[in-house]
Amino acid sequence: MNSDGEFVLSDAEFEKIKKRIYQIAGISLSDAKKTLVLSRLAKLLRQNRLPGFNEYLDFLDTRGTHDDHQQFVNALTTNLTRFYREDHHFDHLCQSIGELIARDVPMSRGGKRLRLWSAGCSTGQEPYTMAMALMAAHPVLKSWDFKILATDVDTEVVARAATGVYSESELAGLSKERLAPFEPMSDGRVRIPQNLKSLVTFKPLNLLHEWPVKGPFDAIFCRNVTIYFDKPTQRNVFERFHQVLKPGGHLYIGHSENIGTGVTGFRSVGKTIYCNSVPQDKRAVA
Ligand SMILES: C[S@@+](CC[C@H](N)C(=O)[O-])C[C@H]1O[C@@H](n2cnc3c(N)ncnc32)[C@H](O)[C@@H]1O
């Protein structure tokens, strides 16, 4: 039993919470997260004037609105991120897109097409880094039909990401060169310039549900997201990424993740970088 002085979370209640978040978002909470869960959900109990966790779970089941269920999910996600996190991925991205630019990509109505996806984008630092790094390395992309889709199951972080506004502390450790694109605001914060912001479309999306995405993508970043999933859920998500990734396109995952055995069609091409090695016409039998 854990207590924050005001509320007590029993083992049975914690089990119910674990089961619920796993069913909704695939997130497997370890027992070590019990105190964290207690403190994160306590504010929702207070907000709804509920005396305890059993009453809160009952409230969700009987009277909870869509918003109440979403707040439950938002409270239990881990959103740690930063600009240029695991920066070797951005070097690789710039290099591989450079190779694509050097090849003759067919022209379509909106220009030459480039599609990237940041799946589990948290507060936006990852997709904005993709935009900043690529535009700095390949200014020619200005004339391309270039779009980045950025999605997350947590609606609060998606809304924050879409503002493109960050505090100075969120830029800590960035070199002068990497700081250059950020626009200072009068209140001391910074914002992503409009030309980069307009490349990114933010949307709430649960990776366990349908993906209303067009694709095919040239690259997918899904980093430090599947670490919270169990093996079958990870495998399912990676297999689905393969379906929406272009042949020769790349999947980037987090430093402590791996795509495991049994997921076919990917070739490891670097540290936590995988290439879709199955030609388009062979996909049906892959
Ligand atoms: C630790 S952050 C990683 C952010 C960024 N990708 C990075 O590496 O810096 C993990 C993100 O995955 C999201 N997430 C967890 N389960 C998810 C799911 N089922 N569908 C979509 N996003 C999910 C969380 O909301 C959180 O924002």
PDBQT file of the ligand as one rigid body, heavy atoms in Angstrom, charges set to zero:
ROOT
HETATM    1  C1  LIG A 301       9.676   9.226 -23.602  1.00  0.00    +0.000 C 
HETATM    2  S1  LIG A 301       8.648   9.987 -24.798  1.00  0.00    +0.000 S 
HETATM    3  C2  LIG A 301       9.681   9.926 -26.230  1.00  0.00    +0.000 C 
HETATM    4  C3  LIG A 301       9.641  11.206 -27.023  1.00  0.00    +0.000 C 
HETATM    5  C4  LIG A 301      10.561  11.238 -28.257  1.00  0.00    +0.000 C 
HETATM    6  N1  LIG A 301      10.205  10.209 -29.202  1.00  0.00    +0.000 N 
HETATM    7  C5  LIG A 301      12.013  11.093 -27.845  1.00  0.00    +0.000 C 
HETATM    8  O1  LIG A 301      12.593  10.022 -28.023  1.00  0.00    +0.000 OA
HETATM    9  O2  LIG A 301      12.571  12.056 -27.326  1.00  0.00    +0.000 OA
HETATM   10  C6  LIG A 301       7.471   8.654 -25.113  1.00  0.00    +0.000 C 
HETATM   11  C7  LIG A 301       6.173   9.151 -25.755  1.00  0.00    +0.000 C 
HETATM   12  O3  LIG A 301       5.441   8.008 -26.218  1.00  0.00    +0.000 OA
HETATM   13  C8  LIG A 301       4.065   8.299 -26.078  1.00  0.00    +0.000 C 
HETATM   14  N2  LIG A 301       3.280   7.052 -26.107  1.00  0.00    +0.000 N 
HETATM   15  C9  LIG A 301       3.189   6.085 -25.163  1.00  0.00    +0.000 A 
HETATM   16  N3  LIG A 301       2.302   5.146 -25.530  1.00  0.00    +0.000 NA
HETATM   17  C10 LIG A 301       1.836   5.511 -26.752  1.00  0.00    +0.000 A 
HETATM   18  C11 LIG A 301       0.884   4.941 -27.662  1.00  0.00    +0.000 A 
HETATM   19  N4  LIG A 301       0.225   3.817 -27.375  1.00  0.00    +0.000 N 
HETATM   20  N5  LIG A 301       0.650   5.593 -28.820  1.00  0.00    +0.000 NA
HETATM   21  C12 LIG A 301       1.309   6.743 -29.111  1.00  0.00    +0.000 A 
HETATM   22  N6  LIG A 301       2.192   7.334 -28.299  1.00  0.00    +0.000 NA
HETATM   23  C13 LIG A 301       2.466   6.724 -27.132  1.00  0.00    +0.000 A 
HETATM   24  C14 LIG A 301       4.010   9.031 -24.735  1.00  0.00    +0.000 C 
HETATM   25  O4  LIG A 301       2.845   9.797 -24.596  1.00  0.00    +0.000 OA
HETATM   26  C15 LIG A 301       5.280   9.877 -24.766  1.00  0.00    +0.000 C 
HETATM   27  O5  LIG A 301       5.040  11.203 -25.164  1.00  0.00    +0.000 OA
ENDROOT
TORSDOF 0
